[in-house]
Amino acid sequence: MNPEIIKKIQPYLSNPDFQPEKIKQASEAAEGICKWVIAICKFDIVYKEITPKRIALEQANEKLKIVSQKLADKQAELQIIID
């Protein structure tokens, strides 16, 4: 999400009255929106945490692929020598 939007939402999230249970007393539709906003903000936090890990995983898998290919080549060479 856009950091500016998250920054604008923060005052609402820190407001003790911005709780689905409290908002439900005024409107069930507003309760749903409140839950959605809270969920989106939590998702944004988790997404920002896992994105660098996903990138690192992709890089590690690419290195593993290269090293595995080299190992397979060396094993093939060794098998030729053994035969």
MIDOSE-1310 file (N, C-alpha, C; in nm, 2 decimals, decimal comma, always signed):
residues 83
mnpe	+0,08/-0,12/+0,00/+0,00/+0,00/+0,00/+0,09/+0,12/+0,00; +0,03/+0,23/-0,04/+0,10/+0,36/-0,05/+0,13/+0,40/+0,10; +0,25/+0,43/+0,13/+0,29/+0,47/+0,27/+0,21/+0,60/+0,32; +0,17/+0,68/+0,22/+0,10/+0,80/+0,26/-0,04/+0,76/+0,31
iikk	-0,10/+0,67/+0,25/-0,23/+0,62/+0,29/-0,23/+0,56/+0,43; -0,12/+0,47/+0,45/-0,11/+0,41/+0,58/-0,09/+0,52/+0,69; -0,01/+0,62/+0,65/+0,02/+0,73/+0,75/-0,11/+0,80/+0,78; -0,20/+0,82/+0,69/-0,33/+0,89/+0,71/-0,42/+0,80/+0,79
iqpy	-0,41/+0,67/+0,78/-0,50/+0,58/+0,85/-0,46/+0,56/+1,00; -0,33/+0,58/+1,03/-0,27/+0,55/+1,16/-0,35/+0,62/+1,28; -0,39/+0,75/+1,26/-0,47/+0,81/+1,37/-0,60/+0,73/+1,40; -0,66/+0,67/+1,30/-0,78/+0,60/+1,32/-0,75/+0,46/+1,39
lsnp	-0,64/+0,40/+1,35/-0,61/+0,27/+1,41/-0,57/+0,29/+1,56; -0,51/+0,40/+1,59/-0,46/+0,42/+1,73/-0,58/+0,47/+1,82; -0,69/+0,51/+1,76/-0,81/+0,56/+1,83/-0,87/+0,44/+1,90; -0,89/+0,45/+2,04/-0,95/+0,34/+2,11/-1,09/+0,31/+2,07
dfqp	-1,16/+0,41/+2,01/-1,30/+0,38/+1,97/-1,31/+0,32/+1,83; -1,19/+0,30/+1,76/-1,19/+0,24/+1,63/-1,18/+0,09/+1,65; -1,28/+0,03/+1,71/-1,28/-0,11/+1,74/-1,41/-0,17/+1,68; -1,41/-0,28/+1,60/-1,53/-0,33/+1,54/-1,65/-0,34/+1,64
ekik	-1,62/-0,39/+1,76/-1,73/-0,41/+1,85/-1,80/-0,28/+1,89; -1,72/-0,17/+1,90/-1,78/-0,04/+1,94/-1,85/+0,02/+1,82; -1,79/+0,00/+1,70/-1,85/+0,06/+1,58/-1,98/-0,01/+1,54; -1,99/-0,14/+1,57/-2,11/-0,22/+1,54/-2,23/-0,15/+1,60
qase	-2,21/-0,09/+1,72/-2,33/-0,03/+1,79/-2,39/+0,08/+1,71; -2,31/+0,14/+1,62/-2,36/+0,25/+1,54/-2,41/+0,20/+1,40; -2,33/+0,10/+1,35/-2,36/+0,06/+1,21/-2,29/-0,07/+1,18; -2,36/-0,17/+1,14/-2,30/-0,30/+1,10/-2,22/-0,28/+0,97
aaeg	-2,26/-0,20/+0,89/-2,18/-0,17/+0,76/-2,04/-0,11/+0,80; -2,05/-0,01/+0,90/-1,93/+0,05/+0,94/-1,84/-0,05/+1,01; -1,90/-0,14/+1,08/-1,82/-0,25/+1,15/-1,74/-0,33/+1,04; -1,80/-0,36/+0,93/-1,74/-0,43/+0,83/-1,62/-0,35/+0,77
ickw	-1,64/-0,22/+0,75/-1,54/-0,14/+0,69/-1,42/-0,13/+0,79; -1,45/-0,12/+0,92/-1,35/-0,11/+1,02/-1,27/-0,24/+1,02; -1,33/-0,35/+1,02/-1,26/-0,48/+1,01/-1,17/-0,49/+0,89; -1,22/-0,44/+0,77/-1,15/-0,44/+0,65/-1,02/-0,35/+0,66
viai	-1,04/-0,23/+0,71/-0,93/-0,14/+0,73/-0,82/-0,20/+0,81; -0,86/-0,26/+0,93/-0,76/-0,32/+1,02/-0,69/-0,44/+0,95; -0,77/-0,52/+0,88/-0,71/-0,63/+0,81/-0,61/-0,59/+0,70; -0,65/-0,49/+0,62/-0,56/-0,44/+0,51/-0,43/-0,39/+0,57
ckfd	-0,44/-0,31/+0,68/-0,32/-0,26/+0,75/-0,23/-0,37/+0,80; -0,29/-0,48/+0,86/-0,21/-0,59/+0,90/-0,14/-0,66/+0,79; -0,22/-0,68/+0,68/-0,16/-0,74/+0,56/-0,05/-0,66/+0,51; -0,06/-0,53/+0,51/+0,05/-0,44/+0,46/+0,18/-0,46/+0,54
ivyk	+0,16/-0,47/+0,67/+0,28/-0,50/+0,76/+0,34/-0,63/+0,73; +0,26/-0,74/+0,72/+0,31/-0,87/+0,69/+0,38/-0,88/+0,55; +0,31/-0,81/+0,45/+0,37/-0,81/+0,32/+0,50/-0,75/+0,31; +0,52/-0,64/+0,38/+0,65/-0,57/+0,38/+0,75/-0,65/+0,45
eitp	+0,72/-0,74/+0,55/+0,81/-0,82/+0,62/+0,85/-0,94/+0,53; +0,76/-1,00/+0,45/+0,79/-1,12/+0,38/+0,85/-1,09/+0,24; +0,83/-0,97/+0,19/+0,88/-0,94/+0,05/+1,03/-0,96/+0,04; +1,11/-0,90/+0,13/+1,26/-0,92/+0,12/+1,30/-1,07/+0,14
kria	+1,22/-1,14/+0,22/+1,24/-1,29/+0,24/+1,21/-1,36/+0,11; +1,11/-1,32/+0,04/+1,07/-1,39/-0,09/+1,18/-1,37/-0,19; +1,23/-1,24/-0,20/+1,34/-1,21/-0,29/+1,46/-1,29/-0,26; +1,50/-1,30/-0,13/+1,61/-1,38/-0,09/+1,60/-1,52/-0,12
leqa	+1,48/-1,57/-0,11/+1,45/-1,71/-0,14/+1,46/-1,74/-0,29; +1,41/-1,65/-0,37/+1,43/-1,66/-0,52/+1,58/-1,66/-0,56; +1,66/-1,57/-0,49/+1,80/-1,57/-0,52/+1,87/-1,70/-0,48; +1,83/-1,74/-0,36/+1,89/-1,87/-0,31/+1,86/-1,99/-0,40
nekl	+1,73/-1,99/-0,44/+1,69/-2,10/-0,53/+1,76/-2,10/-0,67; +1,79/-1,98/-0,72/+1,86/-1,96/-0,84/+2,01/-2,01/-0,82; +2,07/-1,97/-0,71/+2,21/-2,02/-0,68/+2,21/-2,17/-0,67; +2,11/-2,22/-0,60/+2,10/-2,37/-0,58/+2,09/-2,44/-0,71
kivs	+2,01/-2,38/-0,80/+1,99/-2,44/-0,94/+2,13/-2,45/-1,01; +2,20/-2,34/-1,00/+2,33/-2,33/-1,07/+2,43/-2,43/-1,01; +2,44/-2,44/-0,87/+2,53/-2,53/-0,80/+2,49/-2,67/-0,83; +2,36/-2,70/-0,83/+2,31/-2,84/-0,85/+2,35/-2,88/-0,99
qkla	+2,34/-2,79/-1,09/+2,38/-2,83/-1,23/+2,53/-2,86/-1,23; +2,61/-2,78/-1,16/+2,76/-2,80/-1,16/+2,79/-2,93/-1,09; +2,71/-2,96/-0,99/+2,73/-3,09/-0,92/+2,70/-3,21/-1,01; +2,59/-3,19/-1,08/+2,55/-3,30/-1,18/+2,65/-3,32/-1,29
dkqa	+2,71/-3,21/-1,33/+2,82/-3,22/-1,44/+2,94/-3,29/-1,38; +2,98/-3,26/-1,26/+3,10/-3,32/-1,19/+3,07/-3,47/-1,17; +2,95/-3,50/-1,13/+2,91/-3,64/-1,10/+2,92/-3,72/-1,23; +2,87/-3,65/-1,34/+2,88/-3,72/-1,47/+3,03/-3,74/-1,51
elqi	+3,11/-3,65/-1,49/+3,25/-3,66/-1,52/+3,32/-3,77/-1,43; +3,28/-3,78/-1,31/+3,33/-3,88/-1,22/+3,28/-4,02/-1,26; +3,16/-4,03/-1,31/+3,11/-4,16/-1,36/+3,18/-4,20/-1,48; +3,22/-4,11/-1,57/+3,30/-4,15/-1,69/+3,44/-4,20/-1,64
iid	+3,50/-4,14/-1,54/+3,63/-4,18/-1,49/+3,62/-4,32/-1,43; +3,51/-4,34/-1,35/+3,49/-4,47/-1,28/+3,47/-4,58/-1,39; +3,39/-4,55/-1,49/+3,36/-4,65/-1,59/+3,49/-4,68/-1,67
